[in-house]
């Protein structure tokens, strides 16, 4: 059996019916724990909706500004199984995908499947350009992971004062010597955000690149490069054609053509232009003390593997430690 941990904190219950329908199917394949950080009124409404369906618990009092990390670590602490799937509230597994992740956890400490949006409004297509480029150049960062409970317990958890929590968890597993299995061939649906939420996340997502300095340098160089080509339309067109070609490589990787439509790569240049601008806005936010999250500025995107290993081996009392 496998434990499915779903951390959430809602201020809008418009997706409640969809999530409840999903949980009803999911409980046939896994033991489900929903860790709910919503306000008391919504928590009570969720408890009524999911009574007898899944285990529904509040976030415990552990420290840390990233509510998702606190929710995950709360769920890990009470998990009933060694093999766990951690998933955002917009992730929608099917049985075969869940079983594939569970099977991979027999030999790996952490498993990274591949998310894809369904349905696909304009902003989901836009963001798919980022996904395809990530696939072409390495791997994408999904909203769900498979992980072994003992590994997170042995590491003392992972930091809850970072923005890029998935990368922090992955680096924590690597720092302790855990095997990470990248599975770009396990395709798991994800519901797209609202267009308003998508727009509000542009700078915050660009800020994540502070955890990957070489990537940040490349992204920050995009704006000067595009500006230098503003009077050279042929060279600019060739550059964008190259971006489309690279994204198409990501689309075809590991059977991606089965879930990413043929037009997906055409959206990649729009995402590149977006990141050319938002990377500089993120740099500006860094100079002001960090990007805003949860009512405060958070300076750290994610820590390096070396820092994480140092914390674990030296027993540093850090706010993210479980």
C-alpha positions as YAML, in Angstrom:
chain: A
units: angstrom
residues:
- id: 1
  name: UNK
  ca: [0.00, 0.00, 0.00]
- id: 2
  name: UNK
  ca: [1.05, 3.63, -0.45]
- id: 3
  name: UNK
  ca: [0.36, 6.83, 1.49]
- id: 4
  name: UNK
  ca: [-0.98, 9.80, -0.48]
- id: 5
  name: UNK
  ca: [-0.27, 13.13, 1.25]
- id: 6
  name: UNK
  ca: [-2.17, 16.17, 0.01]
- id: 7
  name: UNK
  ca: [-1.31, 19.49, 1.68]
- id: 8
  name: UNK
  ca: [-3.71, 22.34, 1.00]
- id: 9
  name: UNK
  ca: [-4.67, 25.78, 2.26]
- id: 10
  name: UNK
  ca: [-7.72, 27.20, 0.54]
- id: 11
  name: UNK
  ca: [-9.44, 30.57, 0.68]
- id: 12
  name: UNK
  ca: [-11.85, 29.55, -2.11]
- id: 13
  name: UNK
  ca: [-13.81, 26.29, -2.27]
- id: 14
  name: UNK
  ca: [-14.78, 26.49, -5.94]
- id: 15
  name: UNK
  ca: [-12.75, 23.33, -6.67]
- id: 16
  name: UNK
  ca: [-14.19, 21.35, -3.73]
- id: 17
  name: UNK
  ca: [-16.53, 19.17, -5.79]
- id: 18
  name: UNK
  ca: [-13.80, 18.27, -8.30]
- id: 19
  name: UNK
  ca: [-11.30, 17.42, -5.56]
- id: 20
  name: UNK
  ca: [-13.88, 15.38, -3.63]
- id: 21
  name: UNK
  ca: [-14.67, 13.32, -6.72]
- id: 22
  name: UNK
  ca: [-10.95, 12.70, -7.20]
- id: 23
  name: UNK
  ca: [-10.46, 11.67, -3.56]
- id: 24
  name: UNK
  ca: [-13.33, 9.21, -3.86]
- id: 25
  name: UNK
  ca: [-11.48, 7.39, -6.66]
- id: 26
  name: UNK
  ca: [-8.05, 7.81, -5.08]
- id: 27
  name: UNK
  ca: [-8.93, 6.11, -1.79]
- id: 28
  name: UNK
  ca: [-9.38, 2.82, -3.69]
- id: 29
  name: UNK
  ca: [-5.67, 2.85, -4.56]
- id: 30
  name: UNK
  ca: [-4.00, 4.51, -1.56]
- id: 31
  name: UNK
  ca: [-4.42, 5.56, 2.05]
- id: 32
  name: UNK
  ca: [-5.04, 9.30, 1.74]
- id: 33
  name: UNK
  ca: [-4.10, 11.99, 4.26]
- id: 34
  name: UNK
  ca: [-5.25, 15.55, 3.57]
- id: 35
  name: UNK
  ca: [-3.32, 18.08, 5.66]
- id: 36
  name: UNK
  ca: [-5.51, 21.17, 5.74]
- id: 37
  name: UNK
  ca: [-4.20, 24.62, 6.62]
- id: 38
  name: UNK
  ca: [-7.39, 26.44, 5.67]
- id: 39
  name: UNK
  ca: [-9.21, 28.83, 8.01]
- id: 40
  name: UNK
  ca: [-11.46, 27.21, 10.66]
- id: 41
  name: UNK
  ca: [-14.71, 27.67, 8.74]
- id: 42
  name: UNK
  ca: [-13.34, 26.09, 5.58]
- id: 43
  name: UNK
  ca: [-11.58, 23.36, 7.55]
- id: 44
  name: UNK
  ca: [-14.94, 22.42, 9.07]
- id: 45
  name: UNK
  ca: [-16.60, 22.42, 5.63]
- id: 46
  name: UNK
  ca: [-13.86, 20.16, 4.27]
- id: 47
  name: UNK
  ca: [-14.21, 17.84, 7.26]
- id: 48
  name: UNK
  ca: [-17.93, 17.46, 6.48]
- id: 49
  name: UNK
  ca: [-17.29, 16.88, 2.76]
- id: 50
  name: UNK
  ca: [-14.60, 14.24, 3.36]
- id: 51
  name: UNK
  ca: [-15.95, 12.49, 6.45]
- id: 52
  name: UNK
  ca: [-15.45, 8.75, 6.05]
- id: 53
  name: UNK
  ca: [-13.62, 9.34, 2.77]
- id: 54
  name: UNK
  ca: [-10.04, 10.22, 3.74]
- id: 55
  name: UNK
  ca: [-8.04, 11.11, 6.84]
- id: 56
  name: UNK
  ca: [-8.35, 14.89, 7.25]
- id: 57
  name: UNK
  ca: [-6.03, 16.61, 9.75]
- id: 58
  name: UNK
  ca: [-4.80, 20.14, 10.54]
- id: 59
  name: UNK
  ca: [-1.24, 21.35, 10.02]
- id: 60
  name: UNK
  ca: [0.74, 20.97, 13.23]
- id: 61
  name: UNK
  ca: [2.53, 23.80, 14.99]
- id: 62
  name: UNK
  ca: [5.98, 23.26, 13.45]
- id: 63
  name: UNK
  ca: [7.84, 26.41, 12.40]
- id: 64
  name: UNK
  ca: [8.45, 27.70, 8.88]
- id: 65
  name: UNK
  ca: [6.88, 30.19, 6.48]
- id: 66
  name: UNK
  ca: [6.17, 27.78, 3.62]
- id: 67
  name: UNK
  ca: [2.78, 26.32, 4.44]
- id: 68
  name: UNK
  ca: [3.09, 23.53, 1.88]
- id: 69
  name: UNK
  ca: [6.30, 22.22, 3.48]
- id: 70
  name: UNK
  ca: [4.72, 22.34, 6.93]
- id: 71
  name: UNK
  ca: [1.75, 20.43, 5.55]
- id: 72
  name: UNK
  ca: [3.95, 17.81, 3.93]
- id: 73
  name: UNK
  ca: [6.04, 17.28, 7.07]
- id: 74
  name: UNK
  ca: [2.87, 17.01, 9.16]
- id: 75
  name: UNK
  ca: [1.65, 14.28, 6.81]
- id: 76
  name: UNK
  ca: [4.99, 12.48, 6.80]
- id: 77
  name: UNK
  ca: [5.00, 12.37, 10.60]
- id: 78
  name: UNK
  ca: [1.68, 10.47, 10.71]
- id: 79
  name: UNK
  ca: [2.03, 8.44, 7.47]
- id: 80
  name: UNK
  ca: [1.08, 4.78, 7.74]
- id: 81
  name: UNK
  ca: [3.33, 3.51, 4.95]
- id: 82
  name: UNK
  ca: [6.96, 3.70, 3.85]
- id: 83
  name: UNK
  ca: [6.12, 4.57, 0.26]
- id: 84
  name: UNK
  ca: [4.45, 7.97, -0.08]
- id: 85
  name: UNK
  ca: [3.16, 10.17, -2.88]
- id: 86
  name: UNK
  ca: [3.12, 13.89, -2.12]
- id: 87
  name: UNK
  ca: [0.86, 15.89, -4.42]
- id: 88
  name: UNK
  ca: [-0.55, 19.40, -4.74]
- id: 89
  name: UNK
  ca: [-4.31, 19.79, -4.65]
- id: 90
  name: UNK
  ca: [-4.45, 20.31, -8.42]
- id: 91
  name: UNK
  ca: [-2.75, 16.98, -9.29]
- id: 92
  name: UNK
  ca: [-4.93, 14.18, -10.66]
- id: 93
  name: UNK
  ca: [-3.38, 10.70, -10.74]
- id: 94
  name: UNK
  ca: [-4.87, 7.73, -12.50]
- id: 95
  name: UNK
  ca: [-4.38, 4.26, -11.06]
- id: 96
  name: UNK
  ca: [-1.65, 3.14, -13.48]
- id: 97
  name: UNK
  ca: [0.41, 6.28, -12.88]
- id: 98
  name: UNK
  ca: [0.17, 5.93, -9.11]
- id: 99
  name: UNK
  ca: [1.21, 2.28, -9.29]
- id: 100
  name: UNK
  ca: [4.14, 3.16, -11.56]
- id: 101
  name: UNK
  ca: [5.46, 5.70, -9.03]
- id: 102
  name: UNK
  ca: [4.93, 3.21, -6.19]
- id: 103
  name: UNK
  ca: [6.82, 0.51, -8.09]
- id: 104
  name: UNK
  ca: [9.76, 2.84, -8.71]
- id: 105
  name: UNK
  ca: [9.96, 3.56, -4.97]
- id: 106
  name: UNK
  ca: [11.05, -0.05, -4.44]
- id: 107
  name: UNK
  ca: [14.53, 0.96, -5.66]
- id: 108
  name: UNK
  ca: [14.55, 4.77, -5.48]
- id: 109
  name: UNK
  ca: [14.29, 7.21, -2.58]
- id: 110
  name: UNK
  ca: [12.47, 9.84, -4.65]
- id: 111
  name: UNK
  ca: [10.55, 9.62, -7.93]
- id: 112
  name: UNK
  ca: [9.83, 12.56, -10.25]
- id: 113
  name: UNK
  ca: [6.92, 12.02, -12.65]
- id: 114
  name: UNK
  ca: [5.86, 14.54, -15.29]
- id: 115
  name: UNK
  ca: [2.85, 16.83, -14.95]
- id: 116
  name: UNK
  ca: [0.79, 18.07, -17.87]
- id: 117
  name: UNK
  ca: [-2.21, 20.38, -17.85]
- id: 118
  name: UNK
  ca: [-5.74, 19.25, -18.52]
- id: 119
  name: UNK
  ca: [-7.75, 21.18, -19.58]
- id: 120
  name: UNK
  ca: [-5.49, 23.61, -21.45]
- id: 121
  name: UNK
  ca: [-6.65, 27.26, -21.40]
- id: 122
  name: UNK
  ca: [-4.33, 29.86, -22.92]
- id: 123
  name: UNK
  ca: [-2.20, 30.33, -19.80]
- id: 124
  name: UNK
  ca: [-1.72, 26.56, -19.39]
- id: 125
  name: UNK
  ca: [-0.43, 26.40, -22.98]
- id: 126
  name: UNK
  ca: [1.85, 29.34, -22.24]
- id: 127
  name: UNK
  ca: [3.30, 27.60, -19.17]
- id: 128
  name: UNK
  ca: [3.66, 24.34, -21.07]
- id: 129
  name: UNK
  ca: [6.38, 26.11, -23.07]
- id: 130
  name: UNK
  ca: [8.43, 26.22, -19.86]
- id: 131
  name: UNK
  ca: [7.73, 22.54, -19.20]
- id: 132
  name: UNK
  ca: [8.95, 21.51, -22.66]
- id: 133
  name: UNK
  ca: [12.16, 23.54, -22.39]
- id: 134
  name: UNK
  ca: [12.83, 22.01, -18.98]
- id: 135
  name: UNK
  ca: [12.33, 18.53, -20.43]
- id: 136
  name: UNK
  ca: [14.66, 19.28, -23.33]
- id: 137
  name: UNK
  ca: [17.44, 20.62, -21.11]
- id: 138
  name: UNK
  ca: [17.11, 18.17, -18.22]
- id: 139
  name: UNK
  ca: [13.93, 17.59, -16.26]
- id: 140
  name: UNK
  ca: [10.86, 19.49, -15.17]
- id: 141
  name: UNK
  ca: [9.80, 20.10, -11.56]
- id: 142
  name: UNK
  ca: [6.33, 18.60, -11.04]
- id: 143
  name: UNK
  ca: [3.72, 19.29, -8.42]
- id: 144
  name: UNK
  ca: [4.00, 15.71, -7.17]
- id: 145
  name: UNK
  ca: [6.74, 13.35, -6.04]
- id: 146
  name: UNK
  ca: [7.05, 9.82, -4.77]
- id: 147
  name: UNK
  ca: [9.32, 9.58, -1.72]
- id: 148
  name: UNK
  ca: [10.28, 7.07, 0.94]
- id: 149
  name: UNK
  ca: [9.21, 8.08, 4.44]
- id: 150
  name: UNK
  ca: [12.37, 6.77, 6.10]
- id: 151
  name: UNK
  ca: [14.57, 9.00, 3.95]
- id: 152
  name: UNK
  ca: [12.78, 12.19, 4.97]
- id: 153
  name: UNK
  ca: [12.80, 11.09, 8.59]
- id: 154
  name: UNK
  ca: [16.52, 10.29, 8.50]
- id: 155
  name: UNK
  ca: [17.31, 13.68, 6.97]
- id: 156
  name: UNK
  ca: [15.31, 15.52, 9.64]
- id: 157
  name: UNK
  ca: [12.85, 16.83, 7.05]
- id: 158
  name: UNK
  ca: [13.58, 19.74, 4.76]
- id: 159
  name: UNK
  ca: [13.58, 23.50, 5.17]
- id: 160
  name: UNK
  ca: [10.22, 25.25, 5.49]
- id: 161
  name: UNK
  ca: [11.62, 28.76, 4.93]
- id: 162
  name: UNK
  ca: [12.25, 28.41, 1.19]
- id: 163
  name: UNK
  ca: [10.14, 29.17, -1.88]
- id: 164
  name: UNK
  ca: [11.24, 26.37, -4.23]
- id: 165
  name: UNK
  ca: [10.21, 23.62, -1.83]
- id: 166
  name: UNK
  ca: [10.28, 20.78, -4.38]
- id: 167
  name: UNK
  ca: [13.91, 21.47, -5.27]
- id: 168
  name: UNK
  ca: [14.74, 21.74, -1.55]
- id: 169
  name: UNK
  ca: [13.22, 18.31, -0.94]
- id: 170
  name: UNK
  ca: [15.00, 16.78, -3.93]
- id: 171
  name: UNK
  ca: [18.35, 18.21, -2.87]
- id: 172
  name: UNK
  ca: [17.77, 16.98, 0.67]
- id: 173
  name: UNK
  ca: [17.23, 13.44, -0.60]
- id: 174
  name: UNK
  ca: [20.35, 13.65, -2.77]
- id: 175
  name: UNK
  ca: [22.39, 15.09, 0.10]
- id: 176
  name: UNK
  ca: [21.62, 12.08, 2.24]
- id: 177
  name: UNK
  ca: [22.64, 9.74, -0.58]
- id: 178
  name: UNK
  ca: [19.16, 8.81, -1.77]
- id: 179
  name: UNK
  ca: [18.61, 7.69, -5.36]
- id: 180
  name: UNK
  ca: [16.42, 10.04, -7.40]
- id: 181
  name: UNK
  ca: [14.51, 8.48, -10.29]
- id: 182
  name: UNK
  ca: [13.56, 10.95, -13.03]
- id: 183
  name: UNK
  ca: [10.51, 9.55, -14.86]
- id: 184
  name: UNK
  ca: [9.57, 11.91, -17.72]
- id: 185
  name: UNK
  ca: [7.50, 9.02, -19.12]
- id: 186
  name: UNK
  ca: [4.99, 8.90, -16.22]
- id: 187
  name: UNK
  ca: [2.45, 11.55, -17.20]
- id: 188
  name: UNK
  ca: [0.18, 12.85, -14.43]
- id: 189
  name: UNK
  ca: [-2.60, 15.35, -15.09]
- id: 190
  name: UNK
  ca: [-2.70, 18.68, -13.35]
- id: 191
  name: UNK
  ca: [-5.56, 21.16, -13.23]
- id: 192
  name: UNK
  ca: [-4.47, 24.61, -14.44]
- id: 193
  name: UNK
  ca: [-4.70, 27.59, -12.07]
- id: 194
  name: UNK
  ca: [-6.97, 30.51, -12.79]
- id: 195
  name: UNK
  ca: [-5.53, 33.07, -15.19]
- id: 196
  name: UNK
  ca: [-5.36, 35.57, -12.32]
- id: 197
  name: UNK
  ca: [-3.31, 33.19, -10.18]
- id: 198
  name: UNK
  ca: [-1.08, 32.37, -13.16]
- id: 199
  name: UNK
  ca: [-0.29, 36.04, -13.70]
- id: 200
  name: UNK
  ca: [0.38, 36.61, -10.00]
- id: 201
  name: UNK
  ca: [3.02, 33.85, -9.99]
- id: 202
  name: UNK
  ca: [5.25, 35.10, -12.84]
- id: 203
  name: UNK
  ca: [7.85, 36.92, -10.74]
- id: 204
  name: UNK
  ca: [7.73, 34.39, -7.92]
- id: 205
  name: UNK
  ca: [8.52, 31.55, -10.30]
- id: 206
  name: UNK
  ca: [11.35, 33.55, -11.86]
- id: 207
  name: UNK
  ca: [12.73, 34.04, -8.34]
- id: 208
  name: UNK
  ca: [13.14, 30.25, -8.07]
- id: 209
  name: UNK
  ca: [16.13, 30.53, -10.41]
- id: 210
  name: UNK
  ca: [18.15, 32.04, -7.56]
- id: 211
  name: UNK
  ca: [18.46, 28.41, -6.44]
- id: 212
  name: UNK
  ca: [20.14, 27.62, -9.79]
- id: 213
  name: UNK
  ca: [22.70, 30.40, -10.39]
- id: 214
  name: UNK
  ca: [23.78, 29.30, -13.86]
- id: 215
  name: UNK
  ca: [20.18, 29.23, -14.99]
- id: 216
  name: UNK
  ca: [19.62, 32.68, -13.49]
- id: 217
  name: UNK
  ca: [22.59, 34.06, -15.45]
- id: 218
  name: UNK
  ca: [21.20, 32.65, -18.71]
- id: 219
  name: UNK
  ca: [17.70, 33.98, -18.01]
- id: 220
  name: UNK
  ca: [18.99, 37.44, -17.03]
- id: 221
  name: UNK
  ca: [20.99, 37.58, -20.27]
- id: 222
  name: UNK
  ca: [17.85, 37.07, -22.36]
- id: 223
  name: UNK
  ca: [16.59, 40.64, -22.08]
- id: 224
  name: UNK
  ca: [19.87, 42.30, -23.24]
- id: 225
  name: UNK
  ca: [20.08, 39.73, -26.04]
- id: 226
  name: UNK
  ca: [16.54, 40.35, -27.24]
- id: 227
  name: UNK
  ca: [17.04, 44.11, -27.00]
- id: 228
  name: UNK
  ca: [20.20, 43.90, -29.10]
- id: 229
  name: UNK
  ca: [18.23, 42.06, -31.81]
- id: 230
  name: UNK
  ca: [15.30, 44.50, -31.93]
- id: 231
  name: UNK
  ca: [16.47, 45.93, -35.27]
- id: 232
  name: UNK
  ca: [17.54, 42.55, -36.67]
- id: 233
  name: UNK
  ca: [14.27, 40.72, -37.31]
- id: 234
  name: UNK
  ca: [15.83, 37.83, -39.22]
- id: 235
  name: UNK
  ca: [18.24, 36.98, -36.40]
- id: 236
  name: UNK
  ca: [15.46, 37.37, -33.85]
- id: 237
  name: UNK
  ca: [13.24, 35.04, -35.89]
- id: 238
  name: UNK
  ca: [16.04, 32.47, -36.10]
- id: 239
  name: UNK
  ca: [16.52, 32.67, -32.34]
- id: 240
  name: UNK
  ca: [12.83, 32.07, -31.70]
- id: 241
  name: UNK
  ca: [12.79, 29.26, -34.23]
- id: 242
  name: UNK
  ca: [15.61, 27.66, -32.26]
- id: 243
  name: UNK
  ca: [13.55, 28.00, -29.07]
- id: 244
  name: UNK
  ca: [10.61, 26.26, -30.78]
- id: 245
  name: UNK
  ca: [12.92, 23.50, -31.99]
- id: 246
  name: UNK
  ca: [14.32, 22.96, -28.51]
- id: 247
  name: UNK
  ca: [10.83, 22.85, -27.02]
- id: 248
  name: UNK
  ca: [9.80, 20.34, -29.67]
- id: 249
  name: UNK
  ca: [12.67, 18.08, -28.54]
- id: 250
  name: UNK
  ca: [11.21, 18.28, -25.04]
- id: 251
  name: UNK
  ca: [7.74, 17.49, -26.36]
- id: 252
  name: UNK
  ca: [8.93, 14.32, -28.07]
- id: 253
  name: UNK
  ca: [11.15, 13.16, -25.20]
- id: 254
  name: UNK
  ca: [10.04, 9.92, -23.50]
- id: 255
  name: UNK
  ca: [6.77, 9.77, -25.42]
- id: 256
  name: UNK
  ca: [5.66, 13.29, -24.53]
- id: 257
  name: UNK
  ca: [3.79, 13.64, -27.81]
- id: 258
  name: UNK
  ca: [1.04, 11.52, -26.29]
- id: 259
  name: UNK
  ca: [0.04, 14.28, -23.82]
- id: 260
  name: UNK
  ca: [1.53, 17.50, -25.21]
- id: 261
  name: UNK
  ca: [-0.34, 18.71, -28.35]
- id: 262
  name: UNK
  ca: [1.60, 19.32, -31.55]
- id: 263
  name: UNK
  ca: [1.23, 23.11, -31.16]
- id: 264
  name: UNK
  ca: [2.72, 23.16, -27.64]
- id: 265
  name: UNK
  ca: [6.25, 24.08, -28.72]
- id: 266
  name: UNK
  ca: [4.97, 27.20, -30.49]
- id: 267
  name: UNK
  ca: [4.20, 28.76, -27.09]
- id: 268
  name: UNK
  ca: [7.78, 28.46, -25.85]
- id: 269
  name: UNK
  ca: [9.00, 31.81, -27.30]
- id: 270
  name: UNK
  ca: [6.29, 33.63, -25.33]
- id: 271
  name: UNK
  ca: [7.54, 32.05, -22.12]
- id: 272
  name: UNK
  ca: [11.15, 32.99, -23.00]
- id: 273
  name: UNK
  ca: [10.11, 36.62, -23.50]
- id: 274
  name: UNK
  ca: [8.23, 36.52, -20.20]
- id: 275
  name: UNK
  ca: [11.24, 35.14, -18.33]
- id: 276
  name: UNK
  ca: [13.54, 37.72, -19.97]
- id: 277
  name: UNK
  ca: [11.51, 40.41, -18.19]
- id: 278
  name: UNK
  ca: [10.52, 38.67, -14.96]
- id: 279
  name: UNK
  ca: [14.07, 37.54, -14.18]
- id: 280
  name: UNK
  ca: [15.03, 41.21, -13.78]
- id: 281
  name: UNK
  ca: [11.94, 41.87, -11.69]
- id: 282
  name: UNK
  ca: [13.03, 38.95, -9.51]
- id: 283
  name: UNK
  ca: [16.52, 40.47, -9.18]
- id: 284
  name: UNK
  ca: [14.87, 43.69, -8.07]
- id: 285
  name: UNK
  ca: [12.86, 41.77, -5.48]
- id: 286
  name: UNK
  ca: [16.06, 40.17, -4.20]
- id: 287
  name: UNK
  ca: [17.59, 43.60, -3.67]
- id: 288
  name: UNK
  ca: [14.52, 44.51, -1.57]
- id: 289
  name: UNK
  ca: [14.96, 41.47, 0.66]
- id: 290
  name: UNK
  ca: [13.17, 38.74, -1.28]
- id: 291
  name: UNK
  ca: [9.94, 38.02, -3.09]
- id: 292
  name: UNK
  ca: [6.65, 38.34, -1.22]
- id: 293
  name: UNK
  ca: [5.08, 35.12, 0.03]
- id: 294
  name: UNK
  ca: [2.57, 34.64, 2.81]
- id: 295
  name: UNK
  ca: [2.66, 38.26, 3.88]
- id: 296
  name: UNK
  ca: [6.45, 38.59, 4.15]
- id: 297
  name: UNK
  ca: [9.52, 38.70, 1.96]
- id: 298
  name: UNK
  ca: [11.34, 35.40, 1.62]
- id: 299
  name: UNK
  ca: [14.95, 35.68, 0.43]
- id: 300
  name: UNK
  ca: [15.84, 31.99, -0.07]
- id: 301
  name: UNK
  ca: [14.63, 30.07, -3.12]
- id: 302
  name: UNK
  ca: [16.33, 26.81, -2.10]
- id: 303
  name: UNK
  ca: [19.59, 25.82, -0.44]
- id: 304
  name: UNK
  ca: [22.52, 24.11, -2.13]
- id: 305
  name: UNK
  ca: [23.17, 20.41, -1.55]
- id: 306
  name: UNK
  ca: [26.36, 21.37, 0.26]
- id: 307
  name: UNK
  ca: [24.48, 23.60, 2.72]
- id: 308
  name: UNK
  ca: [21.86, 20.90, 3.29]
- id: 309
  name: UNK
  ca: [24.52, 18.24, 3.90]
- id: 310
  name: UNK
  ca: [26.26, 20.60, 6.32]
- id: 311
  name: UNK
  ca: [23.01, 21.17, 8.23]
- id: 312
  name: UNK
  ca: [22.36, 17.45, 8.55]
- id: 313
  name: UNK
  ca: [25.89, 16.39, 9.52]
- id: 314
  name: UNK
  ca: [26.43, 19.23, 11.99]
- id: 315
  name: UNK
  ca: [22.95, 19.00, 13.52]
- id: 316
  name: UNK
  ca: [22.16, 22.67, 12.99]
- id: 317
  name: UNK
  ca: [18.97, 23.75, 14.72]
- id: 318
  name: UNK
  ca: [17.20, 25.16, 11.71]
- id: 319
  name: UNK
  ca: [13.52, 26.25, 11.43]
- id: 320
  name: UNK
  ca: [12.86, 23.69, 8.68]
- id: 321
  name: UNK
  ca: [14.06, 20.70, 10.65]
- id: 322
  name: UNK
  ca: [11.44, 18.18, 11.68]
...
